[in-house]
Amino acid sequence: MYSLKRHLWLAFILMAVLLALIVTLLLRQQQLNRDFAAIAGHSGQMIFRFATVRELITSGLIAGSREKLEQAIPELEKLHTDISRFEEDPSVPPQLSVALIGRIDMAAVVISLRKMLNGGERSDGGVQLQEQLRAVADQLLRYDRIVVGQARAAIVTLQKTIIGIMGLGISLASFGLVYLYRRTLVPLVRMTEQLRDPEDQEADVIPPASACRELAELAEAIGQRRQRGRQQDSDAGDAAMALLAETVNETTNQLNGIMNYAQLLSDTAEELDLPREHREMLHKIIEGGTRIAGTWGKITS
C-alpha cells in the first residue's frame, strides 16, 4: 500500500528539479543571446571597418594616391590583429573559430599593397589587390552569415529542449493528478458514501483496495471511534438499567408494604365493621398495586 505523503514529496522534488532545470536552460539561453549578440556585433564592426579600408584603397588606386594607400596599411594591420584576437576569443564557439581561421588572409593583402607601393606594377598589383580584397570581403560576409545561422540554430535547439522539458513536466503532473484521483479521491468518496448510508451505520468503514495508507489509517481510526462510542453507549445503558432495577426494587418493596397493609385492613374489615365503600377502596388498592408490580416486573425482566 503506497503512502500519499511520500508520493507528494516525490512529486514536489521532481517538479522542483524540472523547474530548476528549466531556469538553468533559460539562463543559458540568455547567455547564448548575449554571446552571439557580442559576436555578431564584433563581426559587423569588422565588416564595416574593412569596407571603409577597401573604399580607401579603391579610391587611392583610382586617383593614383600613394598617401591613401599608405594610410590603408595601418588600418589593415589593426584589422588583422583584431581578427587574430577574435579567433582566440574563448567566447567564440569552436565551430565559428574553425570557420574563421585561415580563411581571412589579411596579411596577404598588406603584403600585396606594400609590394605595389615599393615599385611593383601598378596595374597588375591593383588587380591582384582588388581580388584579394573581394575574397576577404566574401569571407567576412560568409562568416557573418555563419554567426547568424549558428546563433539561430543554437537558440532554437535550446528552446526546443526547454519546451520538451516543460511538456514532460506537464505530462508528469497530469499523470500524477490522475493517479492521486484514482488512489485518493475515489476511495475517499466511497468511504464517505459508506458513512452516509443509514443501513451501514453500525458497519465498519472498509477502504477500497486501491486506497492509500493514510486513508486506511483514517478508516481504522473511524472504526475505533465507533467501537468506543458503542462501548460507551452500552455502558451507559447498563448503568441506566441497574439504576432502574434498583428503583423498581425499592418502589416494589414500598408498594408491597402498602398492599400488605391494605390486605390486612381488608381481612379485618368485618371485625372493624368498616363500611362497604371502604372495603371496595381497599380492594381497588390491592388490585392496582398488583398491576403496578406486574408492570415493573416486566420492565426489569
MOCORSUL-V215954 format. One record per residue. N is the residue number from 1. SS is DSSP state (H for helix, E for strand, - for the rest). PHI is phi in radians with two decimals (999 if undefined). Layout:
N;SS;PHI / N;SS;PHI
//
This chain:
1;-;999 / 2;-;-1.40 / 3;-;-1.81 / 4;H;-1.11 / 5;H;-1.09 / 6;H;-1.14 / 7;H;-1.16 / 8;H;-1.14 / 9;H;-1.14 / 10;H;-1.10 / 11;H;-1.11 / 12;H;-1.11 / 13;H;-1.13 / 14;H;-1.10 / 15;H;-1.15 / 16;H;-1.11 / 17;H;-1.13 / 18;H;-1.11 / 19;H;-1.13 / 20;H;-1.10 / 21;H;-1.14 / 22;H;-1.12 / 23;H;-1.08 / 24;H;-1.09 / 25;H;-1.18 / 26;H;-1.12 / 27;H;-1.11 / 28;H;-1.11 / 29;H;-1.12 / 30;H;-1.08 / 31;H;-1.11 / 32;H;-1.08 / 33;H;-1.05 / 34;H;-1.14 / 35;H;-1.09 / 36;H;-1.22 / 37;H;-1.14 / 38;H;-1.15 / 39;H;-1.14 / 40;H;-1.13 / 41;H;-1.11 / 42;H;-1.12 / 43;H;-1.10 / 44;H;-1.11 / 45;H;-1.12 / 46;H;-1.12 / 47;H;-1.10 / 48;H;-1.13 / 49;H;-1.13 / 50;H;-1.17 / 51;H;-1.10 / 52;H;-1.15 / 53;H;-1.14 / 54;H;-1.09 / 55;H;-1.11 / 56;H;-1.12 / 57;H;-1.16 / 58;H;-1.08 / 59;H;-1.13 / 60;H;-1.16 / 61;H;-1.16 / 62;H;-1.17 / 63;H;-1.48 / 64;-;1.17 / 65;-;-1.61 / 66;H;-1.20 / 67;H;-1.09 / 68;H;-1.15 / 69;H;-1.16 / 70;H;-1.20 / 71;H;-1.16 / 72;H;-1.32 / 73;H;-1.09 / 74;H;-1.07 / 75;H;-1.17 / 76;H;-1.17 / 77;H;-1.14 / 78;H;-1.09 / 79;H;-1.13 / 80;H;-1.10 / 81;H;-1.13 / 82;H;-1.13 / 83;H;-1.16 / 84;H;-1.12 / 85;H;-1.13 / 86;H;-1.13 / 87;H;-1.14 / 88;H;-1.58 / 89;-;-1.17 / 90;-;-1.17 / 91;-;-1.32 / 92;-;-1.40 / 93;-;-1.01 / 94;H;-1.01 / 95;H;-1.13 / 96;H;-1.31 / 97;H;-1.10 / 98;H;-1.10 / 99;H;-1.21 / 100;H;-1.74 / 101;-;-1.12 / 102;-;1.34 / 103;-;-1.58 / 104;-;-1.83 / 105;-;-1.68 / 106;H;-1.25 / 107;H;-1.11 / 108;H;-1.11 / 109;H;-1.13 / 110;H;-1.10 / 111;H;-1.10 / 112;H;-1.09 / 113;H;-1.17 / 114;H;-1.16 / 115;H;-1.07 / 116;H;-1.16 / 117;H;-1.28 / 118;-;-1.56 / 119;-;1.90 / 120;-;-1.27 / 121;-;-1.10 / 122;H;-1.19 / 123;H;-1.25 / 124;H;-1.13 / 125;H;-1.12 / 126;H;-1.16 / 127;H;-1.13 / 128;H;-1.09 / 129;H;-1.14 / 130;H;-1.14 / 131;H;-1.14 / 132;H;-1.14 / 133;H;-1.12 / 134;H;-1.15 / 135;H;-1.13 / 136;H;-1.14 / 137;H;-1.09 / 138;H;-1.10 / 139;H;-1.16 / 140;H;-1.13 / 141;H;-1.14 / 142;H;-1.12 / 143;H;-1.13 / 144;H;-1.10 / 145;H;-1.14 / 146;H;-1.12 / 147;H;-1.04 / 148;H;-1.12 / 149;H;-1.14 / 150;H;-1.14 / 151;H;-1.09 / 152;H;-1.10 / 153;H;-1.14 / 154;H;-1.13 / 155;H;-1.19 / 156;H;-1.12 / 157;H;-1.09 / 158;H;-1.16 / 159;H;-1.13 / 160;H;-1.08 / 161;H;-1.10 / 162;H;-1.10 / 163;H;-1.10 / 164;H;-1.11 / 165;H;-1.15 / 166;H;-1.10 / 167;H;-1.10 / 168;H;-1.09 / 169;H;-1.10 / 170;H;-1.14 / 171;H;-1.11 / 172;H;-1.10 / 173;H;-1.12 / 174;H;-1.13 / 175;H;-1.09 / 176;H;-1.11 / 177;H;-1.15 / 178;H;-1.10 / 179;H;-1.10 / 180;H;-1.13 / 181;H;-1.11 / 182;H;-1.29 / 183;H;-1.68 / 184;H;-2.21 / 185;H;-1.22 / 186;H;-1.08 / 187;H;-1.05 / 188;H;-1.14 / 189;H;-1.11 / 190;H;-1.14 / 191;H;-1.13 / 192;H;-1.11 / 193;H;-1.11 / 194;H;-1.10 / 195;H;-1.20 / 196;H;-1.46 / 197;-;-1.22 / 198;H;-1.15 / 199;H;-1.35 / 200;H;-1.98 / 201;-;-1.14 / 202;-;-1.60 / 203;-;-1.41 / 204;-;-1.29 / 205;-;-1.41 / 206;-;-1.88 / 207;-;-1.28 / 208;-;-1.08 / 209;-;-1.14 / 210;-;-1.49 / 211;-;-1.25 / 212;-;-1.36 / 213;H;-1.13 / 214;H;-1.12 / 215;H;-1.21 / 216;H;-1.10 / 217;H;-1.15 / 218;H;-1.12 / 219;H;-1.09 / 220;H;-1.13 / 221;H;-1.13 / 222;H;-1.10 / 223;H;-1.10 / 224;H;-1.13 / 225;H;-1.14 / 226;H;-1.11 / 227;H;-1.12 / 228;H;-1.14 / 229;H;-1.12 / 230;H;-1.13 / 231;H;-1.15 / 232;H;-1.14 / 233;H;-1.11 / 234;H;-1.14 / 235;H;-1.11 / 236;H;-1.13 / 237;H;-1.13 / 238;H;-1.11 / 239;H;-1.13 / 240;H;-1.15 / 241;H;-1.16 / 242;H;-1.13 / 243;H;-1.13 / 244;H;-1.14 / 245;H;-1.10 / 246;H;-1.15 / 247;H;-1.12 / 248;H;-1.10 / 249;H;-1.12 / 250;H;-1.13 / 251;H;-1.14 / 252;H;-1.12 / 253;H;-1.09 / 254;H;-1.14 / 255;H;-1.15 / 256;H;-1.10 / 257;H;-1.11 / 258;H;-1.13 / 259;H;-1.13 / 260;H;-1.12 / 261;H;-1.15 / 262;H;-1.17 / 263;H;-1.16 / 264;H;-1.13 / 265;H;-1.14 / 266;H;-1.18 / 267;H;-1.20 / 268;-;-1.80 / 269;H;-1.14 / 270;H;-1.19 / 271;H;-1.17 / 272;H;-1.45 / 273;-;0.96 / 274;-;-1.35 / 275;-;-1.15 / 276;H;-1.09 / 277;H;-1.09 / 278;H;-1.16 / 279;H;-1.11 / 280;H;-1.17 / 281;H;-1.13 / 282;H;-1.11 / 283;H;-1.13 / 284;H;-1.17 / 285;H;-1.07 / 286;H;-1.12 / 287;H;-1.12 / 288;H;-1.11 / 289;H;-1.09 / 290;H;-1.11 / 291;H;-1.14 / 292;H;-1.12 / 293;H;-1.07 / 294;H;-1.14 / 295;H;-1.11 / 296;H;-1.16 / 297;H;-1.15 / 298;H;-1.17 / 299;H;-1.15 / 300;H;-1.52 / 301;-;-1.42
//
